[in-house]
Amino acid sequence: MNKDILAQKEADVIALSEKMESASSIVLVEYRGLSVKEVTELRRALREEDVEFKVYRNAIARRAAEKLGHEDFVKTLVGPNALAFGKDPVAPARVLAKFAKKHEALVLKTGIVDGAMVDEATIQKLSALPNKEGMLAKFASCLNAPVIKFAMTVKALAEAKENGSVKTEEAPATEEAAA
């Protein structure tokens, strides 16, 4: 083989392994049977979630996965595959699972989330989660709820005291205060 071609393939392997290493989430899908229109629709939906979707030769993907130590990932690289790379750990799974429900030709195979291999069932579970901003909003509301309840209780006590419906007793004097 020509040295230039080998050098280009090695550069492709290095670029893909770096992309795989830097992504929070990678989902491998088989797209056999999708029309060009459907693939375009899928790419548009993924782009809206800041997810990159690309087809790589299986040999290039295999070498990149081996380079990162993902041997289980290598076993699933059979047939026409595409990889979805996301900065958000759940975005690729959420978009692809939603699309796969409408288009049976798209098959979710496996993935890598935060460096760990996940199977199709885990991808389906991840797809039910909200995006990072949604999770942060839920977390913030969980933290905020006790503070709001406390503030409402204090306000209710203050209003009740003003209305005279709550009597306050002064603390009895202690021996130290009397001395």
C-alpha positions as CSV (number, residue, x, y, z in Angstrom):
1,M,0.0,0.0,0.0
2,N,1.1,3.5,-0.7
3,K,2.9,5.3,2.3
4,D,0.6,8.3,1.8
5,I,-2.5,6.2,2.2
6,L,-1.1,4.4,5.3
7,A,-0.2,7.8,6.8
8,Q,-3.7,9.1,6.1
9,K,-5.3,6.1,7.7
10,E,-3.1,6.3,10.7
11,A,-4.0,10.0,11.0
12,D,-7.7,9.1,10.8
13,V,-7.3,6.5,13.6
14,I,-5.5,9.1,15.8
15,A,-8.2,11.7,15.1
16,L,-11.0,9.3,15.8
17,S,-9.4,8.0,19.0
18,E,-8.9,11.6,20.3
19,K,-12.6,12.4,19.4
20,M,-13.7,9.3,21.2
21,E,-11.6,10.1,24.3
22,S,-12.9,13.7,24.5
23,A,-16.6,12.9,24.0
24,S,-18.8,12.5,27.1
25,S,-21.0,10.1,25.2
26,I,-20.7,7.9,22.1
27,V,-23.5,5.9,20.7
28,L,-23.0,3.3,17.9
29,V,-25.9,2.7,15.6
30,E,-26.6,0.7,12.5
31,Y,-28.4,2.8,9.9
32,R,-29.0,0.2,7.2
33,G,-32.4,0.8,5.6
34,L,-32.7,4.5,6.3
35,S,-33.3,6.7,3.3
36,V,-31.2,9.8,2.6
37,K,-34.2,11.9,3.7
38,E,-34.4,10.1,7.0
39,V,-30.6,10.3,7.6
40,T,-30.8,14.1,6.9
41,E,-33.7,14.4,9.4
42,L,-31.7,12.5,12.0
43,R,-28.6,14.6,11.5
44,R,-30.6,17.8,11.9
45,A,-32.1,16.5,15.1
46,L,-28.7,15.6,16.4
47,R,-27.2,18.9,15.4
48,E,-29.9,20.7,17.4
49,E,-28.6,18.9,20.5
50,D,-24.9,19.6,19.6
51,V,-24.2,16.0,18.7
52,E,-21.9,15.0,15.9
53,F,-23.0,12.1,13.7
54,K,-20.5,10.5,11.4
55,V,-19.9,7.3,9.5
56,Y,-16.5,5.8,9.8
57,R,-15.0,2.8,8.2
58,N,-15.2,-0.1,10.6
59,A,-11.5,-0.8,10.4
60,I,-10.7,2.8,11.4
61,A,-13.2,2.7,14.3
62,R,-11.9,-0.7,15.4
63,R,-8.3,0.5,15.6
64,A,-9.4,3.7,17.4
65,A,-11.4,1.7,20.0
66,E,-8.6,-0.8,20.5
67,K,-6.2,2.1,21.0
68,L,-8.5,3.3,23.9
69,G,-8.9,-0.2,25.3
70,H,-12.6,-0.8,24.4
71,E,-12.4,-4.4,23.1
72,D,-16.2,-4.9,23.7
73,F,-16.9,-1.9,21.4
74,V,-14.8,-3.5,18.7
75,K,-17.0,-6.7,18.7
76,T,-20.1,-4.7,17.7
77,L,-18.5,-3.0,14.7
78,V,-20.2,-5.1,12.0
79,G,-22.3,-3.8,9.2
80,P,-22.9,-0.2,8.2
81,N,-22.4,1.8,11.4
82,A,-22.4,5.4,12.4
83,L,-21.1,7.1,15.6
84,A,-22.8,9.9,17.5
85,F,-20.5,12.0,19.7
86,G,-22.0,14.2,22.4
87,K,-20.6,16.6,25.0
88,D,-23.8,16.0,27.0
89,P,-23.8,12.3,28.3
90,V,-27.4,11.7,27.5
91,A,-28.1,13.9,24.4
92,P,-27.0,11.3,21.8
93,A,-28.9,8.5,23.5
94,R,-32.1,10.7,23.8
95,V,-32.1,11.8,20.2
96,L,-31.2,8.5,18.7
97,A,-33.7,6.5,20.8
98,K,-36.5,8.9,20.0
99,F,-35.7,8.6,16.3
100,A,-35.4,4.8,16.5
101,K,-38.9,4.6,17.9
102,K,-40.3,6.2,14.7
103,H,-37.8,4.5,12.3
104,E,-37.2,0.8,13.0
105,A,-34.3,0.7,10.5
106,L,-32.1,2.6,13.0
107,V,-30.7,0.1,15.5
108,L,-29.0,1.2,18.7
109,K,-26.1,-1.1,19.3
110,T,-23.8,0.0,22.1
111,G,-22.0,3.1,23.4
112,I,-19.4,4.6,25.7
113,V,-20.6,7.0,28.4
114,D,-17.9,8.7,30.5
115,G,-15.4,6.0,29.5
116,A,-17.6,3.1,30.4
117,M,-19.2,0.7,27.9
118,V,-23.0,0.6,27.9
119,D,-25.4,-1.7,26.2
120,E,-28.6,-1.0,24.2
121,A,-30.7,-1.3,27.4
122,T,-28.6,1.3,29.2
123,I,-28.8,3.6,26.2
124,Q,-32.6,3.3,26.4
125,K,-32.5,4.2,30.1
126,L,-30.3,7.2,29.4
127,S,-32.7,8.4,26.7
128,A,-35.3,8.9,29.4
129,L,-33.2,11.4,31.3
130,P,-33.4,15.1,30.6
131,N,-30.4,17.0,29.2
132,K,-27.7,18.5,31.5
133,E,-29.5,21.8,31.9
134,G,-32.7,20.0,32.7
135,M,-30.9,17.9,35.4
136,L,-29.4,21.0,36.9
137,A,-32.8,22.7,37.0
138,K,-34.3,19.7,38.8
139,F,-31.3,19.6,41.2
140,A,-31.7,23.3,42.0
141,S,-35.4,22.9,42.6
142,C,-34.7,20.1,45.1
143,L,-32.2,22.3,46.9
144,N,-34.6,25.3,46.8
145,A,-37.7,23.5,48.1
146,P,-36.6,23.3,51.8
147,V,-35.6,26.9,51.9
148,I,-38.9,28.0,50.4
149,K,-40.9,25.9,52.9
150,F,-38.8,27.4,55.8
151,A,-39.4,30.9,54.5
152,M,-43.1,30.3,54.2
153,T,-43.3,29.0,57.7
154,V,-41.4,32.0,59.1
155,K,-43.7,34.3,57.2
156,A,-46.8,32.5,58.4
157,L,-45.6,32.8,62.0
158,A,-44.8,36.5,61.6
159,E,-48.2,37.1,60.2
160,A,-49.9,35.1,62.9
161,K,-47.9,37.1,65.6
162,E,-49.0,40.4,64.0
163,N,-52.6,39.3,64.1
164,G,-52.3,38.3,67.7
165,S,-53.2,34.7,67.1
166,V,-49.8,33.5,68.4
167,K,-48.7,34.4,71.9
168,T,-45.1,34.5,72.7
169,E,-43.8,33.9,76.2
170,E,-40.7,35.5,77.5
171,A,-38.0,33.1,78.6
172,P,-37.8,32.8,82.4
173,A,-34.9,34.5,84.0
174,T,-32.0,32.2,84.9
175,E,-30.1,32.4,88.1
176,E,-27.1,33.9,86.3
177,A,-29.2,36.8,85.0
178,A,-30.7,37.4,88.5
179,A,-27.2,37.6,90.1
